[in-house]
């Protein structure tokens, strides 16, 4: 990472309010392609739950 998670959260919280449940996405790791309509993005955090979103085409 270019900066530490602490630096990232400090920067973001200086320009907007972070609320419980907010997710900070920092970019795409090497080897991962673009998202396309029909793809699913799932974020799982043990003891908290799961966020599951389907990518849809804009327009």
mmCIF file of the C-alpha atoms, coordinates in Angstrom:
data_MODEL
# 
_entry.id   MODEL 
# 
loop_
_atom_site.group_PDB 
_atom_site.id 
_atom_site.type_symbol 
_atom_site.label_atom_id 
_atom_site.label_alt_id 
_atom_site.label_comp_id 
_atom_site.label_asym_id 
_atom_site.label_entity_id 
_atom_site.label_seq_id 
_atom_site.pdbx_PDB_ins_code 
_atom_site.Cartn_x 
_atom_site.Cartn_y 
_atom_site.Cartn_z 
_atom_site.occupancy 
_atom_site.B_iso_or_equiv 
_atom_site.pdbx_formal_charge 
_atom_site.auth_seq_id 
_atom_site.auth_comp_id 
_atom_site.auth_asym_id 
_atom_site.auth_atom_id 
_atom_site.pdbx_PDB_model_num 
ATOM 1  C CA . UNK A 1 1  ? 0.000   0.000   0.000   1.00 0.00 ? 1  UNK A CA 1 
ATOM 2  C CA . UNK A 1 2  ? 1.094   3.525   -0.720  1.00 0.00 ? 2  UNK A CA 1 
ATOM 3  C CA . UNK A 1 3  ? 0.165   4.662   2.803   1.00 0.00 ? 3  UNK A CA 1 
ATOM 4  C CA . UNK A 1 4  ? -0.805  2.882   6.013   1.00 0.00 ? 4  UNK A CA 1 
ATOM 5  C CA . UNK A 1 5  ? -4.447  2.167   6.917   1.00 0.00 ? 5  UNK A CA 1 
ATOM 6  C CA . UNK A 1 6  ? -4.133  4.696   9.755   1.00 0.00 ? 6  UNK A CA 1 
ATOM 7  C CA . UNK A 1 7  ? -2.994  7.425   7.331   1.00 0.00 ? 7  UNK A CA 1 
ATOM 8  C CA . UNK A 1 8  ? -5.763  6.508   4.904   1.00 0.00 ? 8  UNK A CA 1 
ATOM 9  C CA . UNK A 1 9  ? -8.515  6.689   7.541   1.00 0.00 ? 9  UNK A CA 1 
ATOM 10 C CA . UNK A 1 10 ? -7.099  9.946   8.931   1.00 0.00 ? 10 UNK A CA 1 
ATOM 11 C CA . UNK A 1 11 ? -7.091  11.528  5.456   1.00 0.00 ? 11 UNK A CA 1 
ATOM 12 C CA . UNK A 1 12 ? -10.602 10.363  4.549   1.00 0.00 ? 12 UNK A CA 1 
ATOM 13 C CA . UNK A 1 13 ? -12.086 11.376  7.907   1.00 0.00 ? 13 UNK A CA 1 
ATOM 14 C CA . UNK A 1 14 ? -10.601 14.834  7.372   1.00 0.00 ? 14 UNK A CA 1 
ATOM 15 C CA . UNK A 1 15 ? -12.717 15.379  4.252   1.00 0.00 ? 15 UNK A CA 1 
ATOM 16 C CA . UNK A 1 16 ? -15.878 13.408  5.088   1.00 0.00 ? 16 UNK A CA 1 
ATOM 17 C CA . UNK A 1 17 ? -17.631 11.743  7.999   1.00 0.00 ? 17 UNK A CA 1 
ATOM 18 C CA . UNK A 1 18 ? -17.048 8.013   8.267   1.00 0.00 ? 18 UNK A CA 1 
ATOM 19 C CA . UNK A 1 19 ? -19.984 6.078   9.700   1.00 0.00 ? 19 UNK A CA 1 
ATOM 20 C CA . UNK A 1 20 ? -20.102 2.568   11.186  1.00 0.00 ? 20 UNK A CA 1 
ATOM 21 C CA . UNK A 1 21 ? -20.340 0.120   8.308   1.00 0.00 ? 21 UNK A CA 1 
ATOM 22 C CA . UNK A 1 22 ? -18.542 2.340   5.779   1.00 0.00 ? 22 UNK A CA 1 
ATOM 23 C CA . UNK A 1 23 ? -16.181 0.430   3.506   1.00 0.00 ? 23 UNK A CA 1 
ATOM 24 C CA . UNK A 1 24 ? -12.985 2.011   2.180   1.00 0.00 ? 24 UNK A CA 1 
ATOM 25 C CA . UNK A 1 25 ? -11.839 0.555   -1.135  1.00 0.00 ? 25 UNK A CA 1 
ATOM 26 C CA . UNK A 1 26 ? -8.289  1.391   -2.121  1.00 0.00 ? 26 UNK A CA 1 
ATOM 27 C CA . UNK A 1 27 ? -7.911  -0.030  -5.596  1.00 0.00 ? 27 UNK A CA 1 
ATOM 28 C CA . UNK A 1 28 ? -7.521  -3.222  -7.558  1.00 0.00 ? 28 UNK A CA 1 
ATOM 29 C CA . UNK A 1 29 ? -4.817  -5.790  -6.860  1.00 0.00 ? 29 UNK A CA 1 
ATOM 30 C CA . UNK A 1 30 ? -2.691  -6.946  -9.805  1.00 0.00 ? 30 UNK A CA 1 
ATOM 31 C CA . UNK A 1 31 ? -4.319  -9.553  -12.030 1.00 0.00 ? 31 UNK A CA 1 
ATOM 32 C CA . UNK A 1 32 ? -7.908  -8.576  -11.363 1.00 0.00 ? 32 UNK A CA 1 
ATOM 33 C CA . UNK A 1 33 ? -9.896  -7.439  -14.397 1.00 0.00 ? 33 UNK A CA 1 
ATOM 34 C CA . UNK A 1 34 ? -12.616 -4.850  -14.766 1.00 0.00 ? 34 UNK A CA 1 
ATOM 35 C CA . UNK A 1 35 ? -16.042 -5.362  -13.281 1.00 0.00 ? 35 UNK A CA 1 
ATOM 36 C CA . UNK A 1 36 ? -18.783 -6.135  -15.793 1.00 0.00 ? 36 UNK A CA 1 
ATOM 37 C CA . UNK A 1 37 ? -22.578 -6.274  -15.604 1.00 0.00 ? 37 UNK A CA 1 
ATOM 38 C CA . UNK A 1 38 ? -23.574 -9.533  -13.910 1.00 0.00 ? 38 UNK A CA 1 
ATOM 39 C CA . UNK A 1 39 ? -20.434 -9.746  -11.735 1.00 0.00 ? 39 UNK A CA 1 
ATOM 40 C CA . UNK A 1 40 ? -20.928 -9.958  -7.970  1.00 0.00 ? 40 UNK A CA 1 
ATOM 41 C CA . UNK A 1 41 ? -18.898 -8.198  -5.284  1.00 0.00 ? 41 UNK A CA 1 
ATOM 42 C CA . UNK A 1 42 ? -19.067 -9.887  -1.888  1.00 0.00 ? 42 UNK A CA 1 
ATOM 43 C CA . UNK A 1 43 ? -17.449 -8.535  1.276   1.00 0.00 ? 43 UNK A CA 1 
ATOM 44 C CA . UNK A 1 44 ? -17.506 -10.848 4.303   1.00 0.00 ? 44 UNK A CA 1 
ATOM 45 C CA . UNK A 1 45 ? -16.437 -9.866  7.794   1.00 0.00 ? 45 UNK A CA 1 
ATOM 46 C CA . UNK A 1 46 ? -16.553 -12.660 10.350  1.00 0.00 ? 46 UNK A CA 1 
ATOM 47 C CA . UNK A 1 47 ? -18.802 -12.000 13.337  1.00 0.00 ? 47 UNK A CA 1 
ATOM 48 C CA . UNK A 1 48 ? -20.395 -9.061  11.476  1.00 0.00 ? 48 UNK A CA 1 
ATOM 49 C CA . UNK A 1 49 ? -21.957 -10.281 8.254   1.00 0.00 ? 49 UNK A CA 1 
ATOM 50 C CA . UNK A 1 50 ? -21.825 -10.148 4.490   1.00 0.00 ? 50 UNK A CA 1 
ATOM 51 C CA . UNK A 1 51 ? -22.443 -7.458  1.877   1.00 0.00 ? 51 UNK A CA 1 
ATOM 52 C CA . UNK A 1 52 ? -23.345 -8.863  -1.562  1.00 0.00 ? 52 UNK A CA 1 
ATOM 53 C CA . UNK A 1 53 ? -23.842 -6.579  -4.588  1.00 0.00 ? 53 UNK A CA 1 
ATOM 54 C CA . UNK A 1 54 ? -24.450 -7.356  -8.252  1.00 0.00 ? 54 UNK A CA 1 
ATOM 55 C CA . UNK A 1 55 ? -22.819 -5.096  -10.838 1.00 0.00 ? 55 UNK A CA 1 
ATOM 56 C CA . UNK A 1 56 ? -25.360 -3.576  -13.246 1.00 0.00 ? 56 UNK A CA 1 
ATOM 57 C CA . UNK A 1 57 ? -24.821 -1.669  -16.491 1.00 0.00 ? 57 UNK A CA 1 
ATOM 58 C CA . UNK A 1 58 ? -25.258 2.104   -16.242 1.00 0.00 ? 58 UNK A CA 1 
ATOM 59 C CA . UNK A 1 59 ? -27.705 3.965   -18.419 1.00 0.00 ? 59 UNK A CA 1 
# 
